[in-house]
Amino acid sequence: MYSFMGGGLFCAGVGNILLIVSTATDYWMQYRQSNNYMHQGLWRYCMPGRCFTHNDSFAHLDATRAFMILSLLACFIGIIIGIMAFIHYSSFDRFDKTFAAGILFFISCFLVFLAMAVYTGVTINYYGKRFGNWRFSWSYIIGWVSVVLTFFSVYFYSCSSKLHLGPMSLVTFLYWVSIHLKGV
């Protein structure tokens, strides 16, 4: 059980660091315009030698930013609760920290997946039709790697959950969650 929790914490920690790097950097997309390579991120776009903030409010960028920040928060709180799962305080006996951390990692995975899907869909639809010389860059790729890592943290925590079922698959874990959320 503790090895699954340790693996889940490792994946969540690395995934959270990658989420921070991906959200903060300006290399989500690169393109060529007037024989100059330019790049943009969620917060700024850069031309050779200088960068500018996005002055216009683009709905897809706002949604991607919001989903990424919420995902960061959920993953960070999940890491804290996951660390607390190793500590055995008597006041926390009724609170299943392993299950709560797994749920927060699932929320984080889902939110970062939504962020990446929104950005991908709008970027391909907009830039793919108007410009021929563009590509996704390393910040974008790091975002997708963080989706995979947070998914693995969900899987590891679902396997280590202290339910009466013992180690279970992710599908059984999500089924158990849906049954218990219906009663709330």
N, C-alpha and C positions, 0 to 999 in steps of 0.2 A: 504494500500500500504506500509506504513512504517513498519508494523508488518512483512510483507513478507520480506522486505529488512533487517530488524533486524535479522530475522531467517536465511536468506541467509548469512549475515555477520557472525553470530554465527557459522553456519556450516562450512563456509569457513575458519574462524579463527581456529577452532578446527581441521579441516582437514589439514590446513597448518602446525600446530604444530605437528600433527601426521606424516605428510610427512617428516618433519625435523627429528623427532625421528627415523622413519623407515629408512630413508636414512643414517643416521649417525651411527646407531648401528650395531653390528656384530652378530645378532641372526636371520638371515634369514633362516638358515638351521642348524640342529644339526644332528650329526651322531656318530656312535660308531665305533672305529677302535682300535684294539689291547687292548681291555678292557678299553679304555679311551673315554670319551665323548669329542667331538670336535664340534666347531661351526664356521660358517662363515657368513660374510655379504657381502656387495657390495665392501668394501674396503680392508678388512682383513679376514684372517682365523686364528683361535685360537686353540692351543693345551693346555693341562693342564699347566697352569703357564705362558704361553707366547703367544703373537700374532705376526703374520707376515703379511706384505702387500702382495697383489697378485702381484707377479713379472711378471707372464705371462699375456699377453693380451688376455683375453677371450672376444669374440665378444658379447656374451649375457650379460656379466657383464658391458661392456662398453655401450651397448645400454640401459640397465636398468638404469645405472647411469645417462646417458644423458637425458633420458626421465623423470627421477625423478627430476633432477635439473631444467629442463625446466618447469616442472609442478609446482615446488616450485615458480619459478619466475612469471609464469602466475597467480598463485593463489595470490601471494603477491601483484602484481600490481592490480589485480582485487579487493582485499580488500581495497587498497588505493582509487581506483576509486569508490568503493562501499561506502566508508566513505564520499567521496566528493559528492555523490548523495544526502546526507542529507543536504549539504550546498548549498545555492542558490546564487551563484555569477552571476551577469548579463553577465559577459564575457563567462560563460559556458552554456548559455541558448541553443545554437544551438547544443551542444554536449550532446547526451543522455547518461548520465553516468550510469544509471540503465541498459540500453541495453549493453553498453560496458563492464560493470562488469559481466553481465550474459555471454557474449561471452568469456571473459577471464576465467571465472569459467568452462565453457564448454571445452575450450582448456586444462585447467589444468586437468579436469576429464578424458578427452580423453588420454592425455599423461601419466597420472599415470596408467590408465587402460592398455595402451600399455606396459608400463614398467612391470607391474605385469604379463601380459600375456606372454611376452617374457621370463621372469625369470621362470615362472611356466612351460611353455612348454619345455624349454631346461633342466631344473632341473629334471622334471619327466622323460623325454626321456633319459637323461644321467645317473642320479643316480638311477632311478627306474630299469634300466636294469643291472647295475653293482654292486650296493650295496643293501643289504636287510634291513639294520638297520639304516634308516635315516628318518627325518621328518622335515616339515616346522616348524619354531619357531615363537616367538612372534613379532619380527620385521616385518616379512612377513605378519602376520595377521593384524598388525597395518596398513600396506600399503593398504590392501584390505578395511579396515574400512575407510581410507581416501578417497578411490574411492567412497564409498557410501556417505560420508559427502559432498564431492565436487559435487556429483550428486544432492544431496538435495539443495545445494546452487544454482545450475543451475535452478532447479525447482522453488525455491522461487523467484529468480530474474526474471525468465520468467513470473511468476504470477504478479510481481510488476512492470513490464515494462510499461512505460507510452505510450504505443501504443494506437491508436484509438480503438483497439479491446477490451480494458479492460482486466480483468484477463483472461488468456488463459492457455491452457494446454501446456505441454512441446512439444508435437508434432506440435501444431500450431506455437509455438515460433520457432522451428527449420525450419519449412516450410517457415515462414516469413523471417528468416535469409537466407535461400537458394535462395529465390526470389530476395532479395536485393543484395546478393553477385553476382548474375548473371549479374546485371546491372553495376557492378564495372569494 
